[in-house]
Amino acid sequence: MQALAERLDALLAGTAIERVDALGFTALKTVEPTADALVGRSVAGVRRRGKFVVVELEGGLRVLVHLSQAGRVDVERPPKATRPRGAVLRLVGDGTGVLVREHGTQRKAGWWILGPDDDGPLATLGPEPDDIAFTALVRTDDSPRRLHTWLRDQHVVAGIGRGYADDILHRARLSPFATLGSLDADRREVLLDAVGTVLAGALESERQREGGLSEAKLGDRFAVHGRWGQPCPRCRETMRRVSYESHEITYCPRCQTGGRELADRRLSRLLR
């Protein structure tokens, strides 16, 4: 999302919004200000906060976009007037269209129009992974929650999703079912280093993309996430998974769990 925000900033900064197409019936999460209030305003810049792309407009208005799991962004030159399946939003300015659409059948991507004094969903986000506040939290918190769940909680740290949580814990050689409270000081530093290294590497790779973020599947950017059944990139052990209704966790039993296989949630007990 950081790399996407950077590309959109280069594309849109300084341009005036000429047209706003609200294409998804339930995707717009706010009532005031209206979409008409955006027309004619110049884009001051595009940035990221957590998993949100933030389009900042003159006068203090902001447009937030959250892609959820399957949301994608297409850059249209010239802009189109069509309404593709899964379409959420189209912003048009200076001969360029930015189309937000969603693959699959779930409709979880959304957008917000915020006034100058409204932070909307940004108000409850935790610190960014590179914020000193997150570093202090990792060093001091004794949370009993599983690390994979804790890292994905946007109120704890903003911007880490399921895929990078898998990759971070694999790099740190930590079980996804371990807890922060069980880690000694050295292991906490290892976790912090893994967070920084994985996210920095991911950003460097994503900056090589051009345009939007339009591919239906993006899993090839992860080191281990989604690669269960394949050899671990470190030790060549076959990687395993834990399946939930809405997502999966990928891990290496040799590198992360001392050779123990974590039982699938669908089974009656968990092996730790």
C-alpha positions in Angstrom: 0.0 0.0 0.0 2.9 2.4 0.6 4.3 1.8 -2.9 0.8 2.2 -4.4 0.3 5.5 -2.5 3.7 6.7 -3.8 2.7 5.9 -7.4 -0.7 7.5 -7.0 0.9 10.6 -5.5 3.2 10.9 -8.6 0.1 10.5 -10.8 -2.4 12.7 -9.1 -0.6 15.4 -7.0 -1.4 18.8 -8.4 -4.3 17.7 -10.6 -7.9 18.8 -10.1 -10.7 16.2 -9.6 -13.0 16.5 -12.6 -15.3 13.5 -11.9 -16.2 11.2 -9.1 -18.0 8.0 -10.0 -19.4 6.2 -6.9 -19.8 2.7 -8.5 -20.4 0.4 -5.5 -23.8 0.6 -3.9 -22.5 0.1 -0.3 -18.8 1.0 -0.7 -19.1 4.6 0.3 -19.0 4.6 4.2 -19.8 8.3 4.8 -22.7 10.6 4.1 -21.1 14.1 4.5 -19.3 15.6 2.8 -20.8 14.4 -0.5 -18.8 13.2 -3.6 -19.8 16.5 -5.3 -17.7 18.4 -2.8 -14.6 16.8 -4.3 -15.1 18.0 -7.8 -12.9 20.9 -8.8 -10.5 20.5 -5.8 -6.8 19.9 -6.4 -5.0 16.9 -5.0 -2.5 18.0 -2.5 -0.9 14.6 -2.2 -1.5 10.9 -1.7 -0.1 9.0 1.3 -0.7 5.8 3.3 -1.9 5.3 6.8 -2.1 1.7 7.9 -3.9 -0.2 5.1 -5.6 3.0 3.9 -4.7 5.1 0.8 -5.3 8.7 1.8 -5.9 11.2 -1.0 -5.5 14.7 0.4 -7.4 17.5 -1.3 -7.3 21.3 -1.0 -9.5 22.6 1.8 -8.7 19.7 4.1 -10.9 17.1 2.6 -9.6 13.6 2.4 -10.6 10.5 0.5 -9.7 7.2 2.2 -9.6 3.9 0.2 -9.3 0.5 1.8 -8.8 -2.4 -0.6 -9.5 -5.2 1.9 -8.2 -8.6 0.5 -9.3 -8.4 -3.1 -9.5 -4.7 -3.9 -7.4 -3.5 -6.8 -6.5 -0.2 -8.5 -6.4 0.3 -12.3 -5.0 3.4 -13.9 -7.0 4.4 -17.0 -5.6 6.6 -19.7 -7.9 7.9 -21.0 -10.5 7.4 -18.2 -13.4 5.2 -19.0 -17.1 5.5 -18.2 -17.8 1.8 -17.8 -18.9 0.0 -14.6 -16.9 -3.2 -14.4 -17.9 -6.1 -12.2 -16.8 -5.3 -8.6 -16.3 -1.6 -9.3 -16.1 0.6 -6.2 -14.9 4.1 -7.2 -13.5 6.0 -10.1 -11.6 9.3 -9.6 -10.9 11.3 -12.8 -8.6 14.2 -13.3 -6.3 15.6 -16.0 -7.0 12.8 -18.5 -6.4 10.0 -16.0 -8.8 7.7 -14.3 -8.1 5.8 -11.1 -10.5 2.9 -10.8 -11.0 0.9 -7.6 -12.6 -2.5 -8.1 -12.8 -5.8 -6.2 -12.2 -9.3 -7.4 -14.2 -12.3 -6.2 -17.7 -12.2 -4.6 -17.0 -10.6 -1.3 -17.6 -6.8 -1.1 -15.4 -5.5 1.6 -13.4 -2.8 -0.1 -14.6 0.7 0.8 -14.0 4.4 0.7 -14.7 7.4 2.9 -14.9 11.2 2.4 -13.6 13.0 5.5 -13.9 16.6 6.4 -11.0 18.6 7.9 -11.8 17.6 11.5 -12.8 14.0 10.9 -10.3 11.2 11.1 -12.9 8.5 10.5 -11.3 5.0 10.8 -7.8 6.4 11.0 -8.6 7.6 14.6 -8.4 4.1 16.1 -5.3 2.8 14.2 -2.2 1.8 16.2 1.3 3.1 15.4 3.1 2.3 12.2 5.7 -0.5 12.3 8.6 1.9 12.1 7.2 4.1 14.9 9.1 4.2 18.1 5.8 3.6 19.9 5.6 0.2 18.3 9.2 -0.6 19.2 8.4 0.2 22.8 5.3 -1.9 22.7 7.1 -5.0 21.5 9.8 -4.6 24.2 7.3 -4.1 27.1 3.9 -5.7 26.3 3.0 -9.0 27.8 0.0 -9.8 25.6 -1.2 -13.4 25.9 -2.6 -13.3 22.4 -1.0 -15.3 19.6 1.6 -13.4 17.7 0.0 -13.9 14.3 -3.3 -12.4 15.7 -1.5 -9.6 17.6 0.5 -8.5 14.6 -2.6 -8.3 12.4 -4.5 -6.2 14.9 -4.7 -2.7 13.3 -5.3 -1.2 16.7 -1.9 -2.6 17.9 0.2 -1.8 14.8 -1.2 -0.4 11.5 -0.4 -1.9 8.2 0.6 -5.5 8.8 -1.7 -8.1 7.1 -1.9 -11.9 7.1 0.8 -12.3 4.4 3.5 -10.2 6.0 2.6 -11.7 9.4 3.5 -15.1 8.0 6.7 -13.8 6.5 7.7 -11.9 9.6 7.2 -14.8 12.0 9.0 -17.2 9.6 12.0 -14.9 9.4 12.0 -14.5 13.2 11.7 -18.3 13.6 8.7 -17.8 15.9 5.6 -19.9 16.0 2.5 -18.1 14.9 0.9 -19.5 18.1 3.6 -18.1 20.4 2.7 -15.1 22.5 4.5 -11.9 23.0 4.4 -12.5 26.8 6.4 -15.7 26.3 9.3 -14.0 24.6 12.5 -13.0 26.3 14.2 -9.7 25.5 16.4 -11.2 22.8 13.5 -12.8 21.0 11.7 -9.6 21.1 14.6 -7.9 19.4 14.6 -10.6 16.8 10.9 -10.0 16.1 11.5 -6.3 15.7 14.3 -6.9 13.3 12.1 -9.3 11.3 9.3 -6.7 11.1 11.7 -4.1 9.8 13.6 -6.3 7.3 10.5 -8.0 5.8 8.6 -4.8 5.3 11.6 -2.9 3.9 12.2 -5.7 1.4 8.6 -5.8 0.4 8.5 -2.1 -0.1 11.6 -2.2 -2.3 10.1 -4.9 -4.4 6.7 -3.2 -4.7 8.3 0.0 -5.8 9.3 -1.8 -9.0 5.7 -2.0 -10.1 4.2 0.5 -12.4 0.7 2.0 -12.5 -1.9 0.6 -10.1 -2.3 -2.7 -8.4 -4.5 -4.5 -10.8 -3.5 -8.2 -10.8 -6.2 -10.5 -9.5 -3.7 -12.5 -7.4 -0.7 -11.0 -5.7 0.6 -13.8 -3.6 3.9 -14.2 -5.5 5.4 -11.3 -3.5 5.5 -13.3 -0.3 8.3 -15.5 0.9 6.2 -18.1 2.6 2.6 -16.9 2.8 0.3 -19.1 0.7 3.2 -21.5 -0.1 2.2 -24.4 2.1 3.2 -27.7 0.7 6.3 -26.2 -0.8 9.8 -26.4 0.6 10.8 -23.9 3.2 13.1 -21.3 1.6 15.5 -21.7 4.6 15.6 -25.4 5.5 13.6 -27.1 2.7 11.2 -28.7 5.1 7.7 -28.9 3.7 5.7 -25.9 4.9 2.4 -26.5 6.6 -0.8 -24.4 7.1 -3.5 -23.7 9.7 -6.8 -23.1 8.0 -9.5 -20.8 9.2 -12.8 -19.9 7.5 -11.5 -16.7 6.0 -7.7 -17.1 5.9 -4.7 -19.5 6.3 -1.5 -19.3 8.2 1.6 -20.8 6.6 4.6 -21.8 8.7 7.6 -24.1 8.7 7.5 -26.8 11.5 11.3 -27.2 11.6 12.1 -23.4 11.7 9.3 -22.2 13.8 7.7 -24.8 16.0 10.5 -27.2 17.0 9.3 -29.8 14.6 5.7 -29.9 15.9 2.8 -29.5 13.5 0.1 -27.1 14.5 -3.3 -28.7 14.2 -5.8 -27.2 11.9 -8.5 -25.2 13.6 -11.0 -27.6 12.2 -9.7 -30.3 14.4 -10.6 -30.8 18.1 -7.3 -29.8 19.6 -4.2 -27.7 18.9 -0.7 -29.0 19.2 1.7 -26.4 20.4 
